[in-house]
Amino acid sequence: TIPNMDFYCSLASSGCRSVIMTAKAVGVELNKKVLNLSEGEQLKPEFVKLNPQHTIPTLVDNGFSIWESRAIAVYLAEKYCKDDTLFPKDPKKQALVNQRLYFDMGTLYDAFIKYYYPLFRTGKTGTPEDYKKIEAAFGFLDTFLEGQNYVAGDHLTVADIAIVATVSTFDAVEFDITKYANVNRWYQNAKLVTPGWDENWEGLQNFKKMIQERLANLKNN
C-alpha cells in the first residue's frame, strides 16, 4: 500500500524538522498539516482524538497515530527504509543510535529549551547556570565525535538527523558552534549529506526571526 501520511507540524519546531528530513531519507511523502499553535489549533477535539497529549509533531500513517519526533523517525526508518542503515538492526549499533537519540532529547535539546524558551514566556533567557548546561552538552557531543564523521557509527543514521535538527536550531540563535571543533566539522558535513537539509534551514528562518526579535528587545530594555 502507498503510505498515506498526514503529518501535523510546525516548521519552526526542531522535532518536526527532524521528521521531515527522516521522511526525505527514507523516500516517503508527508502530507503536511501545519498547525498554528498560538491560535490553539492543537487543542481542537479532532486533533486531541489523534494525540491526547496534543503535541507536535504527530504522524498519522494510514490511521496509525504516533507522536514524539524520535519515535516517529525510528518508525519511518524501520517501516519504510529499504535497508537498516538509518536504524541498524544489530543490537549494539542500535543501542548506540538510541543512546544518542536519548542524549539529544534529555540533554542537548533540553538545554536549548531551558535557556531559550523563557524568551517566549517572560522575554528573558534562562539563567547563566542554564547556559552552562548548553556548553556542557556541546562538550559531550564534541567528545562523542572525536575521530568520527557521524554521531553513531560510520554512516548517517536517524541520530544524526535528530541531532542536526537540534544543532541547527542552536545555529539559528547564533550560538557559537565553532568553539567545538568536532561538532563544527560534523555539522558542516551534515549540511551536505543530510536529505532535506534545505527544507530544515528554511523552516528555521521564521523561528530565527521570532527569537532575534525577542533577543533584540532584551538588549533594548
N, C-alpha and C positions, 0 to 999 in steps of 0.2 A: 504493500500500500504506500501511496505517496504521502509523506508526512504532511499533516495539516496543522500547522503550529501557530497558535495565537500567542504573541509574546507581549505581555503587559510591562511597560517600562517607562523610564525617564532617561533621556540620552545623557543627562548630566551625571547620572549615577554610575559609579565605578563598577558595581556588580552587574548592571545592565550592559555596560560596555564590554565586560569580560565575556558575557554570554554571546553577544553579537559577534565577537572575534572567534569564539569557540565554534559557533554555528558556521562561520566562514571556513574555518579549518576543517570541519567535517563535511562541508558541502551541502548544508540544508538551508532552505529559505525560511525566514521568520516573517510571519505576518505581524508587523509591529503595531501595537496599540499604545500610543503614548498617553500616559495618564498625567493630568495636571494635579499635582499633589497639593499645591497651595489652594486649589479650589475644592480639595477633598474628594476628588474623583475615586480615590482608592477606598472610600468608605461607602460607596454605592452598594446596595444589597446584592446586586448581581456579581460584583467583584468579590465581596466578602464570602459569597457562596463558593467561589473558586478557591479562595485562600482566606480562611478565618482570621489569619494574622494580618490580613490586608497590607502586605508588604510587596515592594517591587525589588527585583524582577520576579514575575510569575510566568511560567510557561504552561500552556495547555496543549498537549500533543494528542490529537485525536481523542479528546475527552479526558485524558490523564493530566491532572494538575499537579505541578511541582514548583516549589519556590525555594529560596536561598540560592544565590548565584553559583556557588561552588558545587552544590548538589546538582544543579541544572547542567553545569558544564560536564561533570562526570557522567551524568545520564546521557547527554548528547554523544559524548565520546564513546561510551560503552555500547550504545544502541546503534549509532549511525556511522561511526568511523570504520573504514574498510579493514583496518588492522588495529593493533593495540598500541601504536606509537604514542598517541596523545595521553592514554591512560593505561600503562602497562599491566599485563595480567600477572607477571612474575611477582610473587608476594613481597619480596624485598624492594624491588623497584617501585612497586605500587605504594608501599609503606612510605618511601621517601617522598613521592609525589603528594601523598596525603599529609605527611608532616609539614611540607611547605604550604599546602593549602590552609592547614590549621594555623600555621605561623602567620600567613597573610591575614587571616580573619581575626585571630586573637591578639596579635602583637603589632604587625605593621599597619594594617588598616585601622585597627582600634586606636593606635596612637594618632592617626590623622583625625579621626572623629573627635577624640578628647580635646585636641588642641584647636582645630579649625572650626568645628561645628558650632561652638558657642557664639561665633560671629553672627550666625543666623538668628540666634535667640536673644543674645544680650548686646551684640555689636562689639564684643571684645573677644580676643583669643583666650585660650586656656592659660594655665599658669606656666612659669619657667620650668617647673617640675614636669609638666606635661610635654614641654618642648624637649626636655632631656630624654623622655621616653621615645620620641621620634628618632633622636640621634642614636640611642641605644639599638633601636630596631634596625636602622640602616647599618649600624656596626655589625649586627648579627648577619644580615643579608650579605654584607661585604665579605664576611668570613666564609659563609656558605659558597660564595662564588670564587673563592681563591682557586686559581687554575682551572676554572670551569666556564664554559660558554653558555650553559643552561642551568636553571636553578635545581633541577632534579635529574641527574643522569646526563647522557651525552647528546640529547636532542630535545627539540621543543615538546613540551607536554602542557596539559591544562594548568599546571602550576606556574609555568612561565606566563601563560595568558592572564591568569588571575593577578599575578604579581605585577605584570606590566600595566594592567588597568589601574592598580593602586599607585605604582611609582609615577605613572604619567599624571595622576591626579596631584601628587606632590609637585611634579614639574610645573603643572598649571598654576600652582600658588607660589611658584618661584623659590621653592626650597632648593638649596644648592646641592644637587646630586653629585657634582664633580668632586666634592670633598671625599667621596667614597669611590676610589679608583676602580675597584672590581665591579661595583654596581653600575657605575657610569659606562664602563666598557660593555657590560652585558646589555644595558639599556639601549645604547647606540645600535648594537646588533639586533636587539629585539624589535626595534622600529623597522628594520629592514626585512626581518624573517617572519614576523607575526601576521598571519592573514587578518585582514580587516583593520590594520593599524590606522589607516587614513580616516576611517569612519570613527574610530576611537578618539582620535585627536580632534576631529570635527565636533563630536559630541561634547568634548571638554570645553569648547570655546565659550558656550553660554555660562557654564559653571565658573570658568575663569573670570568672565565679566562680573558675575554676581559677587564672587569673593573679592576681586580687586576693588569694586565699589565700596565694599564694607571695610577693607583694609585702608582705603583712602580716607574714609570717614573717621576711622580710628586715629589716623595721623593728624587730621584736621581738628579733632576735638581736644 
